[in-house]
Every structure is written in structure tokens, then in C-alpha cells.
Amino acid sequence: MGNHLTEMAPTASFLPHFQALHVVVIGLDSAGKTSLLYRLKFKEFVQSAPTKGFNTEKIRVHSTNPFM
């Protein structure tokens, strides 16, 4: 599913073009939510400790592929 959306992204007219967007990531314990957040923010894998509570970060994405 994710690969399909990535292929559609350049021509995805159904996605709104916002200047700012708030995203909430929810999931089970030890599912990788914090790892995903830090991967998007720092563009590298970081070692993280188990999270108590929640994390918030501001992330700027300038390219169509935020993982590069």
C-alpha cells in the first residue's frame, strides 16, 4: 500500500497542498512510531529509548521523498 501511494505522489491531485500539516501517528507499543518520527526528522536511524507519554517534533519536508 505504501509503495503504491509513493508512486502516485507526483500526480496525486487528491492530496491537498498545505503549507503546514499536523500528523498524528498512533499504534501499538514497540511498533516503531518514535523511530519513524526521528527518521523523518534527522534522515537517519537513531537509537531511541522506550517512550513514556508522547513525542512532538516540527519537521520541514522540502522534497517529494522525505526519506532521502
PDB file of N, H, CA, C and O in Angstrom:
ATOM      1  N   MET A   1       0.823  -1.190   0.000  1.00  0.00           N
ATOM      2  CA  MET A   1       0.000   0.000   0.000  1.00  0.00           C
ATOM      3  C   MET A   1       0.869   1.257   0.000  1.00  0.00           C
ATOM      4  O   MET A   1       0.603   2.189  -0.759  1.00  0.00           O
ATOM      5  N   GLY A   2       1.903   1.293   0.840  1.00  0.00           N
ATOM      6  H   GLY A   2       2.119   0.536   1.456  1.00  0.00           H
ATOM      7  CA  GLY A   2       2.770   2.462   0.909  1.00  0.00           C
ATOM      8  C   GLY A   2       3.508   2.711  -0.386  1.00  0.00           C
ATOM      9  O   GLY A   2       3.645   3.859  -0.809  1.00  0.00           O
ATOM     10  N   ASN A   3       3.993   1.643  -1.032  1.00  0.00           N
ATOM     11  H   ASN A   3       3.882   0.711  -0.689  1.00  0.00           H
ATOM     12  CA  ASN A   3       4.697   1.801  -2.304  1.00  0.00           C
ATOM     13  C   ASN A   3       3.771   2.354  -3.372  1.00  0.00           C
ATOM     14  O   ASN A   3       4.182   3.175  -4.192  1.00  0.00           O
ATOM     15  N   HIS A   4       2.534   1.910  -3.366  1.00  0.00           N
ATOM     16  H   HIS A   4       2.201   1.243  -2.700  1.00  0.00           H
ATOM     17  CA  HIS A   4       1.568   2.394  -4.347  1.00  0.00           C
ATOM     18  C   HIS A   4       1.327   3.892  -4.161  1.00  0.00           C
ATOM     19  O   HIS A   4       1.264   4.633  -5.141  1.00  0.00           O
ATOM     20  N   LEU A   5       1.192   4.341  -2.918  1.00  0.00           N
ATOM     21  H   LEU A   5       1.242   3.739  -2.121  1.00  0.00           H
ATOM     22  CA  LEU A   5       0.986   5.766  -2.665  1.00  0.00           C
ATOM     23  C   LEU A   5       2.211   6.582  -3.043  1.00  0.00           C
ATOM     24  O   LEU A   5       2.079   7.709  -3.518  1.00  0.00           O
ATOM     25  N   THR A   6       3.404   6.031  -2.838  1.00  0.00           N
ATOM     26  H   THR A   6       3.512   5.115  -2.452  1.00  0.00           H
ATOM     27  CA  THR A   6       4.630   6.726  -3.220  1.00  0.00           C
ATOM     28  C   THR A   6       4.690   6.925  -4.728  1.00  0.00           C
ATOM     29  O   THR A   6       5.108   7.984  -5.197  1.00  0.00           O
ATOM     30  N   GLU A   7       4.277   5.924  -5.488  1.00  0.00           N
ATOM     31  H   GLU A   7       3.938   5.064  -5.107  1.00  0.00           H
ATOM     32  CA  GLU A   7       4.269   6.041  -6.944  1.00  0.00           C
ATOM     33  C   GLU A   7       3.242   7.067  -7.408  1.00  0.00           C
ATOM     34  O   GLU A   7       3.454   7.747  -8.412  1.00  0.00           O
ATOM     35  N   MET A   8       2.132   7.183  -6.684  1.00  0.00           N
ATOM     36  H   MET A   8       1.959   6.631  -5.868  1.00  0.00           H
ATOM     37  CA  MET A   8       1.073   8.114  -7.060  1.00  0.00           C
ATOM     38  C   MET A   8       1.370   9.548  -6.628  1.00  0.00           C
ATOM     39  O   MET A   8       0.746  10.474  -7.145  1.00  0.00           O
ATOM     40  N   ALA A   9       2.291   9.760  -5.708  1.00  0.00           N
ATOM     41  H   ALA A   9       2.798   9.008  -5.287  1.00  0.00           H
ATOM     42  CA  ALA A   9       2.505  11.067  -5.087  1.00  0.00           C
ATOM     43  C   ALA A   9       2.728  12.212  -6.077  1.00  0.00           C
ATOM     44  O   ALA A   9       2.124  13.269  -5.896  1.00  0.00           O
ATOM     45  N   PRO A  10       3.561  12.064  -7.113  1.00  0.00           N
ATOM     46  CA  PRO A  10       3.774  13.210  -8.007  1.00  0.00           C
ATOM     47  C   PRO A  10       2.517  13.662  -8.740  1.00  0.00           C
ATOM     48  O   PRO A  10       2.409  14.835  -9.096  1.00  0.00           O
ATOM     49  N   THR A  11       1.572  12.770  -8.971  1.00  0.00           N
ATOM     50  H   THR A  11       1.659  11.817  -8.682  1.00  0.00           H
ATOM     51  CA  THR A  11       0.359  13.125  -9.704  1.00  0.00           C
ATOM     52  C   THR A  11      -0.880  13.055  -8.832  1.00  0.00           C
ATOM     53  O   THR A  11      -1.994  13.014  -9.354  1.00  0.00           O
ATOM     54  N   ALA A  12      -0.716  13.041  -7.532  1.00  0.00           N
ATOM     55  H   ALA A  12       0.190  13.074  -7.108  1.00  0.00           H
ATOM     56  CA  ALA A  12      -1.851  12.863  -6.625  1.00  0.00           C
ATOM     57  C   ALA A  12      -2.601  14.175  -6.451  1.00  0.00           C
ATOM     58  O   ALA A  12      -2.284  14.965  -5.563  1.00  0.00           O
ATOM     59  N   SER A  13      -3.584  14.402  -7.291  1.00  0.00           N
ATOM     60  H   SER A  13      -3.842  13.760  -8.013  1.00  0.00           H
ATOM     61  CA  SER A  13      -4.373  15.623  -7.178  1.00  0.00           C
ATOM     62  C   SER A  13      -5.339  15.563  -6.002  1.00  0.00           C
ATOM     63  O   SER A  13      -5.883  16.589  -5.595  1.00  0.00           O
ATOM     64  N   PHE A  14      -5.558  14.363  -5.449  1.00  0.00           N
ATOM     65  H   PHE A  14      -5.116  13.529  -5.779  1.00  0.00           H
ATOM     66  CA  PHE A  14      -6.461  14.229  -4.311  1.00  0.00           C
ATOM     67  C   PHE A  14      -5.822  14.692  -3.007  1.00  0.00           C
ATOM     68  O   PHE A  14      -6.524  14.884  -2.014  1.00  0.00           O
ATOM     69  N   LEU A  15      -4.496  14.876  -2.990  1.00  0.00           N
ATOM     70  H   LEU A  15      -3.925  14.721  -3.797  1.00  0.00           H
ATOM     71  CA  LEU A  15      -3.819  15.355  -1.793  1.00  0.00           C
ATOM     72  C   LEU A  15      -3.803  16.876  -1.794  1.00  0.00           C
ATOM     73  O   LEU A  15      -3.368  17.487  -2.770  1.00  0.00           O
ATOM     74  N   PRO A  16      -4.269  17.495  -0.716  1.00  0.00           N
ATOM     75  CA  PRO A  16      -4.259  18.960  -0.669  1.00  0.00           C
ATOM     76  C   PRO A  16      -2.836  19.498  -0.533  1.00  0.00           C
ATOM     77  O   PRO A  16      -1.962  18.823   0.012  1.00  0.00           O
ATOM     78  N   HIS A  17      -2.610  20.690  -1.019  1.00  0.00           N
ATOM     79  H   HIS A  17      -3.319  21.238  -1.462  1.00  0.00           H
ATOM     80  CA  HIS A  17      -1.291  21.320  -0.945  1.00  0.00           C
ATOM     81  C   HIS A  17      -1.310  22.333   0.199  1.00  0.00           C
ATOM     82  O   HIS A  17      -1.639  23.503   0.002  1.00  0.00           O
ATOM     83  N   PHE A  18      -0.957  21.871   1.380  1.00  0.00           N
ATOM     84  H   PHE A  18      -0.690  20.921   1.540  1.00  0.00           H
ATOM     85  CA  PHE A  18      -0.931  22.725   2.558  1.00  0.00           C
ATOM     86  C   PHE A  18       0.484  23.229   2.792  1.00  0.00           C
ATOM     87  O   PHE A  18       1.462  22.577   2.425  1.00  0.00           O
ATOM     88  N   GLN A  19       0.574  24.400   3.407  1.00  0.00           N
ATOM     89  H   GLN A  19      -0.220  24.930   3.705  1.00  0.00           H
ATOM     90  CA  GLN A  19       1.888  24.871   3.817  1.00  0.00           C
ATOM     91  C   GLN A  19       2.264  24.264   5.157  1.00  0.00           C
ATOM     92  O   GLN A  19       3.446  24.065   5.440  1.00  0.00           O
ATOM     93  N   ALA A  20       1.269  23.968   5.984  1.00  0.00           N
ATOM     94  H   ALA A  20       0.309  24.130   5.754  1.00  0.00           H
ATOM     95  CA  ALA A  20       1.512  23.320   7.277  1.00  0.00           C
ATOM     96  C   ALA A  20       0.494  22.203   7.442  1.00  0.00           C
ATOM     97  O   ALA A  20      -0.662  22.332   7.039  1.00  0.00           O
ATOM     98  N   LEU A  21       0.933  21.121   8.031  1.00  0.00           N
ATOM     99  H   LEU A  21       1.872  21.015   8.359  1.00  0.00           H
ATOM    100  CA  LEU A  21       0.068  19.961   8.197  1.00  0.00           C
ATOM    101  C   LEU A  21       0.404  19.294   9.520  1.00  0.00           C
ATOM    102  O   LEU A  21       1.576  19.081   9.830  1.00  0.00           O
ATOM    103  N   HIS A  22      -0.604  18.966  10.294  1.00  0.00           N
ATOM    104  H   HIS A  22      -1.556  19.139  10.042  1.00  0.00           H
ATOM    105  CA  HIS A  22      -0.414  18.258  11.556  1.00  0.00           C
ATOM    106  C   HIS A  22      -0.727  16.785  11.328  1.00  0.00           C
ATOM    107  O   HIS A  22      -1.776  16.446  10.780  1.00  0.00           O
ATOM    108  N   VAL A  23       0.176  15.921  11.744  1.00  0.00           N
ATOM    109  H   VAL A  23       1.028  16.197  12.189  1.00  0.00           H
ATOM    110  CA  VAL A  23       0.016  14.483  11.549  1.00  0.00           C
ATOM    111  C   VAL A  23       0.097  13.799  12.900  1.00  0.00           C
ATOM    112  O   VAL A  23       0.977  14.106  13.704  1.00  0.00           O
ATOM    113  N   VAL A  24      -0.815  12.874  13.153  1.00  0.00           N
ATOM    114  H   VAL A  24      -1.530  12.624  12.500  1.00  0.00           H
ATOM    115  CA  VAL A  24      -0.808  12.080  14.377  1.00  0.00           C
ATOM    116  C   VAL A  24      -0.511  10.641  13.988  1.00  0.00           C
ATOM    117  O   VAL A  24      -1.171  10.081  13.113  1.00  0.00           O
ATOM    118  N   VAL A  25       0.478  10.044  14.636  1.00  0.00           N
ATOM    119  H   VAL A  25       1.013  10.499  15.347  1.00  0.00           H
ATOM    120  CA  VAL A  25       0.839   8.649  14.392  1.00  0.00           C
ATOM    121  C   VAL A  25       0.448   7.864  15.631  1.00  0.00           C
ATOM    122  O   VAL A  25       0.944   8.131  16.725  1.00  0.00           O
ATOM    123  N   ILE A  26      -0.442   6.895  15.459  1.00  0.00           N
ATOM    124  H   ILE A  26      -0.845   6.677  14.570  1.00  0.00           H
ATOM    125  CA  ILE A  26      -0.859   6.059  16.580  1.00  0.00           C
ATOM    126  C   ILE A  26      -0.570   4.604  16.254  1.00  0.00           C
ATOM    127  O   ILE A  26      -0.534   4.217  15.086  1.00  0.00           O
ATOM    128  N   GLY A  27      -0.367   3.806  17.280  1.00  0.00           N
ATOM    129  H   GLY A  27      -0.397   4.120  18.229  1.00  0.00           H
ATOM    130  CA  GLY A  27      -0.095   2.394  17.056  1.00  0.00           C
ATOM    131  C   GLY A  27       0.203   1.683  18.353  1.00  0.00           C
ATOM    132  O   GLY A  27       0.200   2.285  19.427  1.00  0.00           O
ATOM    133  N   LEU A  28       0.456   0.418  18.245  1.00  0.00           N
ATOM    134  H   LEU A  28       0.459  -0.072  17.373  1.00  0.00           H
ATOM    135  CA  LEU A  28       0.741  -0.413  19.403  1.00  0.00           C
ATOM    136  C   LEU A  28       2.109  -0.097  19.994  1.00  0.00           C
ATOM    137  O   LEU A  28       2.936   0.557  19.358  1.00  0.00           O
ATOM    138  N   ASP A  29       2.339  -0.569  21.223  1.00  0.00           N
ATOM    139  H   ASP A  29       1.667  -1.100  21.740  1.00  0.00           H
ATOM    140  CA  ASP A  29       3.641  -0.415  21.868  1.00  0.00           C
ATOM    141  C   ASP A  29       4.716  -1.096  21.024  1.00  0.00           C
ATOM    142  O   ASP A  29       4.476  -2.153  20.440  1.00  0.00           O
ATOM    143  N   SER A  30       5.877  -0.500  20.965  1.00  0.00           N
ATOM    144  H   SER A  30       6.071   0.358  21.439  1.00  0.00           H
ATOM    145  CA  SER A  30       7.040  -1.037  20.234  1.00  0.00           C
ATOM    146  C   SER A  30       6.753  -1.265  18.753  1.00  0.00           C
ATOM    147  O   SER A  30       7.269  -2.208  18.153  1.00  0.00           O
ATOM    148  N   ALA A  31       5.929  -0.401  18.167  1.00  0.00           N
ATOM    149  H   ALA A  31       5.509   0.365  18.654  1.00  0.00           H
ATOM    150  CA  ALA A  31       5.595  -0.549  16.753  1.00  0.00           C
ATOM    151  C   ALA A  31       6.493   0.280  15.839  1.00  0.00           C
ATOM    152  O   ALA A  31       6.453   0.110  14.621  1.00  0.00           O
ATOM    153  N   GLY A  32       7.309   1.181  16.413  1.00  0.00           N
ATOM    154  H   GLY A  32       7.341   1.319  17.403  1.00  0.00           H
ATOM    155  CA  GLY A  32       8.215   1.975  15.601  1.00  0.00           C
ATOM    156  C   GLY A  32       7.762   3.398  15.351  1.00  0.00           C
ATOM    157  O   GLY A  32       8.274   4.049  14.439  1.00  0.00           O
ATOM    158  N   LYS A  33       6.826   3.900  16.126  1.00  0.00           N
ATOM    159  H   LYS A  33       6.410   3.371  16.867  1.00  0.00           H
ATOM    160  CA  LYS A  33       6.334   5.262  15.928  1.00  0.00           C
ATOM    161  C   LYS A  33       7.430   6.297  16.180  1.00  0.00           C
ATOM    162  O   LYS A  33       7.595   7.226  15.388  1.00  0.00           O
ATOM    163  N   THR A  34       8.174   6.148  17.266  1.00  0.00           N
ATOM    164  H   THR A  34       8.040   5.393  17.909  1.00  0.00           H
ATOM    165  CA  THR A  34       9.260   7.074  17.577  1.00  0.00           C
ATOM    166  C   THR A  34      10.373   6.944  16.547  1.00  0.00           C
ATOM    167  O   THR A  34      10.956   7.951  16.145  1.00  0.00           O
ATOM    168  N   SER A  35      10.675   5.739  16.119  1.00  0.00           N
ATOM    169  H   SER A  35      10.202   4.921  16.446  1.00  0.00           H
ATOM    170  CA  SER A  35      11.703   5.532  15.091  1.00  0.00           C
ATOM    171  C   SER A  35      11.314   6.229  13.794  1.00  0.00           C
ATOM    172  O   SER A  35      12.159   6.847  13.147  1.00  0.00           O
ATOM    173  N   LEU A  36      10.050   6.138  13.410  1.00  0.00           N
ATOM    174  H   LEU A  36       9.364   5.636  13.936  1.00  0.00           H
ATOM    175  CA  LEU A  36       9.563   6.813  12.209  1.00  0.00           C
ATOM    176  C   LEU A  36       9.692   8.326  12.353  1.00  0.00           C
ATOM    177  O   LEU A  36      10.137   9.005  11.427  1.00  0.00           O
ATOM    178  N   LEU A  37       9.308   8.848  13.502  1.00  0.00           N
ATOM    179  H   LEU A  37       8.946   8.297  14.253  1.00  0.00           H
ATOM    180  CA  LEU A  37       9.395  10.285  13.750  1.00  0.00           C
ATOM    181  C   LEU A  37      10.827  10.785  13.623  1.00  0.00           C
ATOM    182  O   LEU A  37      11.076  11.788  12.955  1.00  0.00           O
ATOM    183  N   TYR A  38      11.766  10.098  14.254  1.00  0.00           N
ATOM    184  H   TYR A  38      11.564   9.283  14.796  1.00  0.00           H
ATOM    185  CA  TYR A  38      13.160  10.530  14.206  1.00  0.00           C
ATOM    186  C   TYR A  38      13.795  10.266  12.846  1.00  0.00           C
ATOM    187  O   TYR A  38      14.716  10.981  12.452  1.00  0.00           O
ATOM    188  N   ARG A  39      13.329   9.264  12.129  1.00  0.00           N
ATOM    189  H   ARG A  39      12.581   8.683  12.449  1.00  0.00           H
ATOM    190  CA  ARG A  39      13.822   9.005  10.766  1.00  0.00           C
ATOM    191  C   ARG A  39      13.422  10.157   9.846  1.00  0.00           C
ATOM    192  O   ARG A  39      14.213  10.587   9.007  1.00  0.00           O
ATOM    193  N   LEU A  40      12.202  10.652  10.003  1.00  0.00           N
ATOM    194  H   LEU A  40      11.559  10.303  10.685  1.00  0.00           H
ATOM    195  CA  LEU A  40      11.753  11.786   9.200  1.00  0.00           C
ATOM    196  C   LEU A  40      12.482  13.071   9.585  1.00  0.00           C
ATOM    197  O   LEU A  40      12.818  13.881   8.721  1.00  0.00           O
ATOM    198  N   LYS A  41      12.724  13.255  10.877  1.00  0.00           N
ATOM    199  H   LYS A  41      12.452  12.597  11.579  1.00  0.00           H
ATOM    200  CA  LYS A  41      13.352  14.495  11.338  1.00  0.00           C
ATOM    201  C   LYS A  41      14.842  14.564  11.015  1.00  0.00           C
ATOM    202  O   LYS A  41      15.311  15.574  10.490  1.00  0.00           O
ATOM    203  N   PHE A  42      15.590  13.508  11.320  1.00  0.00           N
ATOM    204  H   PHE A  42      15.209  12.687  11.746  1.00  0.00           H
ATOM    205  CA  PHE A  42      17.038  13.540  11.176  1.00  0.00           C
ATOM    206  C   PHE A  42      17.552  12.861   9.913  1.00  0.00           C
ATOM    207  O   PHE A  42      18.745  12.936   9.617  1.00  0.00           O
ATOM    208  N   LYS A  43      16.661  12.192   9.155  1.00  0.00           N
ATOM    209  H   LYS A  43      15.693  12.132   9.396  1.00  0.00           H
ATOM    210  CA  LYS A  43      17.015  11.479   7.921  1.00  0.00           C
ATOM    211  C   LYS A  43      18.069  10.404   8.159  1.00  0.00           C
ATOM    212  O   LYS A  43      18.863  10.099   7.268  1.00  0.00           O
ATOM    213  N   GLU A  44      18.076   9.835   9.348  1.00  0.00           N
ATOM    214  H   GLU A  44      17.431  10.082  10.072  1.00  0.00           H
ATOM    215  CA  GLU A  44      18.946   8.708   9.678  1.00  0.00           C
ATOM    216  C   GLU A  44      18.310   7.951  10.836  1.00  0.00           C
ATOM    217  O   GLU A  44      17.440   8.469  11.536  1.00  0.00           O
ATOM    218  N   PHE A  45      18.756   6.731  11.020  1.00  0.00           N
ATOM    219  H   PHE A  45      19.463   6.310  10.451  1.00  0.00           H
ATOM    220  CA  PHE A  45      18.235   5.928  12.119  1.00  0.00           C
ATOM    221  C   PHE A  45      18.954   6.315  13.401  1.00  0.00           C
ATOM    222  O   PHE A  45      20.183   6.387  13.428  1.00  0.00           O
ATOM    223  N   VAL A  46      18.200   6.564  14.458  1.00  0.00           N
ATOM    224  H   VAL A  46      17.202   6.505  14.436  1.00  0.00           H
ATOM    225  CA  VAL A  46      18.786   6.899  15.755  1.00  0.00           C
ATOM    226  C   VAL A  46      18.317   5.871  16.779  1.00  0.00           C
ATOM    227  O   VAL A  46      17.230   5.306  16.662  1.00  0.00           O
ATOM    228  N   GLN A  47      19.140   5.646  17.763  1.00  0.00           N
ATOM    229  H   GLN A  47      20.024   6.105  17.859  1.00  0.00           H
ATOM    230  CA  GLN A  47      18.795   4.717  18.836  1.00  0.00           C
ATOM    231  C   GLN A  47      17.904   5.463  19.821  1.00  0.00           C
ATOM    232  O   GLN A  47      18.307   6.499  20.349  1.00  0.00           O
ATOM    233  N   SER A  48      16.704   4.959  20.077  1.00  0.00           N
ATOM    234  H   SER A  48      16.376   4.117  19.647  1.00  0.00           H
ATOM    235  CA  SER A  48      15.793   5.640  20.992  1.00  0.00           C
ATOM    236  C   SER A  48      15.414   4.712  22.137  1.00  0.00           C
ATOM    237  O   SER A  48      15.448   3.488  22.008  1.00  0.00           O
ATOM    238  N   ALA A  49      15.059   5.314  23.239  1.00  0.00           N
ATOM    239  H   ALA A  49      15.031   6.308  23.344  1.00  0.00           H
ATOM    240  CA  ALA A  49      14.614   4.565  24.415  1.00  0.00           C
ATOM    241  C   ALA A  49      13.090   4.481  24.378  1.00  0.00           C
ATOM    242  O   ALA A  49      12.451   5.287  23.703  1.00  0.00           O
ATOM    243  N   PRO A  50      12.499   3.527  25.084  1.00  0.00           N
ATOM    244  CA  PRO A  50      11.035   3.458  25.136  1.00  0.00           C
ATOM    245  C   PRO A  50      10.440   4.785  25.614  1.00  0.00           C
ATOM    246  O   PRO A  50      10.946   5.410  26.546  1.00  0.00           O
ATOM    247  N   THR A  51       9.367   5.193  24.964  1.00  0.00           N
ATOM    248  H   THR A  51       8.956   4.685  24.207  1.00  0.00           H
ATOM    249  CA  THR A  51       8.752   6.489  25.228  1.00  0.00           C
ATOM    250  C   THR A  51       7.685   6.374  26.302  1.00  0.00           C
ATOM    251  O   THR A  51       6.822   5.499  26.240  1.00  0.00           O
ATOM    252  N   LYS A  52       7.748   7.252  27.277  1.00  0.00           N
ATOM    253  H   LYS A  52       8.449   7.963  27.327  1.00  0.00           H
ATOM    254  CA  LYS A  52       6.677   7.394  28.269  1.00  0.00           C
ATOM    255  C   LYS A  52       5.924   8.659  27.891  1.00  0.00           C
ATOM    256  O   LYS A  52       6.524   9.733  27.836  1.00  0.00           O
ATOM    257  N   GLY A  53       4.650   8.561  27.635  1.00  0.00           N
ATOM    258  H   GLY A  53       4.164   7.689  27.680  1.00  0.00           H
ATOM    259  CA  GLY A  53       3.886   9.732  27.220  1.00  0.00           C
ATOM    260  C   GLY A  53       3.863   9.842  25.712  1.00  0.00           C
ATOM    261  O   GLY A  53       3.447   8.911  25.022  1.00  0.00           O
ATOM    262  N   PHE A  54       4.312  10.987  25.193  1.00  0.00           N
ATOM    263  H   PHE A  54       4.650  11.743  25.754  1.00  0.00           H
ATOM    264  CA  PHE A  54       4.285  11.185  23.744  1.00  0.00           C
ATOM    265  C   PHE A  54       5.425  12.095  23.312  1.00  0.00           C
ATOM    266  O   PHE A  54       6.013  12.801  24.130  1.00  0.00           O
ATOM    267  N   ASN A  55       5.729  12.071  22.024  1.00  0.00           N
ATOM    268  H   ASN A  55       5.251  11.497  21.359  1.00  0.00           H
ATOM    269  CA  ASN A  55       6.766  12.914  21.422  1.00  0.00           C
ATOM    270  C   ASN A  55       6.106  13.882  20.451  1.00  0.00           C
ATOM    271  O   ASN A  55       5.130  13.534  19.786  1.00  0.00           O
ATOM    272  N   THR A  56       6.631  15.080  20.372  1.00  0.00           N
ATOM    273  H   THR A  56       7.423  15.363  20.913  1.00  0.00           H
ATOM    274  CA  THR A  56       6.208  16.031  19.342  1.00  0.00           C
ATOM    275  C   THR A  56       7.458  16.625  18.712  1.00  0.00           C
ATOM    276  O   THR A  56       8.431  16.918  19.407  1.00  0.00           O
ATOM    277  N   GLU A  57       7.432  16.800  17.413  1.00  0.00           N
ATOM    278  H   GLU A  57       6.641  16.562  16.848  1.00  0.00           H
ATOM    279  CA  GLU A  57       8.551  17.386  16.674  1.00  0.00           C
ATOM    280  C   GLU A  57       7.992  18.204  15.520  1.00  0.00           C
ATOM    281  O   GLU A  57       6.941  17.875  14.971  1.00  0.00           O
ATOM    282  N   LYS A  58       8.694  19.267  15.155  1.00  0.00           N
ATOM    283  H   LYS A  58       9.548  19.534  15.602  1.00  0.00           H
ATOM    284  CA  LYS A  58       8.384  20.017  13.944  1.00  0.00           C
ATOM    285  C   LYS A  58       9.344  19.538  12.868  1.00  0.00           C
ATOM    286  O   LYS A  58      10.557  19.512  13.072  1.00  0.00           O
ATOM    287  N   ILE A  59       8.794  19.162  11.727  1.00  0.00           N
ATOM    288  H   ILE A  59       7.808  19.183  11.561  1.00  0.00           H
ATOM    289  CA  ILE A  59       9.597  18.619  10.636  1.00  0.00           C
ATOM    290  C   ILE A  59       9.302  19.422   9.379  1.00  0.00           C
ATOM    291  O   ILE A  59       8.141  19.631   9.028  1.00  0.00           O
ATOM    292  N   ARG A  60      10.348  19.872   8.704  1.00  0.00           N
ATOM    293  H   ARG A  60      11.291  19.702   8.989  1.00  0.00           H
ATOM    294  CA  ARG A  60      10.201  20.539   7.411  1.00  0.00           C
ATOM    295  C   ARG A  60      10.597  19.551   6.322  1.00  0.00           C
ATOM    296  O   ARG A  60      11.666  18.944   6.376  1.00  0.00           O
ATOM    297  N   VAL A  61       9.730  19.400   5.342  1.00  0.00           N
ATOM    298  H   VAL A  61       8.862  19.894   5.298  1.00  0.00           H
ATOM    299  CA  VAL A  61       9.988  18.494   4.230  1.00  0.00           C
ATOM    300  C   VAL A  61      10.049  19.339   2.963  1.00  0.00           C
ATOM    301  O   VAL A  61       9.075  20.002   2.606  1.00  0.00           O
ATOM    302  N   HIS A  62      11.193  19.315   2.285  1.00  0.00           N
ATOM    303  H   HIS A  62      11.984  18.777   2.575  1.00  0.00           H
ATOM    304  CA  HIS A  62      11.381  20.136   1.089  1.00  0.00           C
ATOM    305  C   HIS A  62      11.307  19.330  -0.199  1.00  0.00           C
ATOM    306  O   HIS A  62      11.116  19.906  -1.270  1.00  0.00           O
ATOM    307  N   SER A  63      11.450  18.024  -0.121  1.00  0.00           N
ATOM    308  H   SER A  63      11.605  17.556   0.749  1.00  0.00           H
ATOM    309  CA  SER A  63      11.444  17.211  -1.337  1.00  0.00           C
ATOM    310  C   SER A  63      10.185  16.357  -1.377  1.00  0.00           C
ATOM    311  O   SER A  63       9.442  16.280  -0.399  1.00  0.00           O
ATOM    312  N   THR A  64       9.955  15.719  -2.515  1.00  0.00           N
ATOM    313  H   THR A  64      10.558  15.781  -3.309  1.00  0.00           H
ATOM    314  CA  THR A  64       8.804  14.835  -2.635  1.00  0.00           C
ATOM    315  C   THR A  64       9.036  13.519  -1.926  1.00  0.00           C
ATOM    316  O   THR A  64       8.081  12.796  -1.642  1.00  0.00           O
ATOM    317  N   ASN A  65      10.301  13.188  -1.631  1.00  0.00           N
ATOM    318  H   ASN A  65      11.077  13.775  -1.861  1.00  0.00           H
ATOM    319  CA  ASN A  65      10.624  11.970  -0.906  1.00  0.00           C
ATOM    320  C   ASN A  65      11.292  12.356   0.411  1.00  0.00           C
ATOM    321  O   ASN A  65      12.493  12.629   0.425  1.00  0.00           O
ATOM    322  N   PRO A  66      10.540  12.387   1.531  1.00  0.00           N
ATOM    323  CA  PRO A  66      11.099  12.856   2.798  1.00  0.00           C
ATOM    324  C   PRO A  66      12.151  11.936   3.393  1.00  0.00           C
ATOM    325  O   PRO A  66      12.833  12.334   4.337  1.00  0.00           O
ATOM    326  N   PHE A  67      12.313  10.702   2.873  1.00  0.00           N
ATOM    327  H   PHE A  67      11.759  10.379   2.106  1.00  0.00           H
ATOM    328  CA  PHE A  67      13.284   9.767   3.426  1.00  0.00           C
ATOM    329  C   PHE A  67      14.666   9.939   2.824  1.00  0.00           C
ATOM    330  O   PHE A  67      15.596   9.262   3.264  1.00  0.00           O
ATOM    331  N   MET A  68      14.846  10.799   1.852  1.00  0.00           N
ATOM    332  H   MET A  68      14.090  11.348   1.495  1.00  0.00           H
ATOM    333  CA  MET A  68      16.153  10.996   1.221  1.00  0.00           C
ATOM    334  C   MET A  68      16.788  12.266   1.708  1.00  0.00           C
ATOM    335  O   MET A  68      17.895  12.603   1.288  1.00  0.00           O
TER     336      MET A  68
END
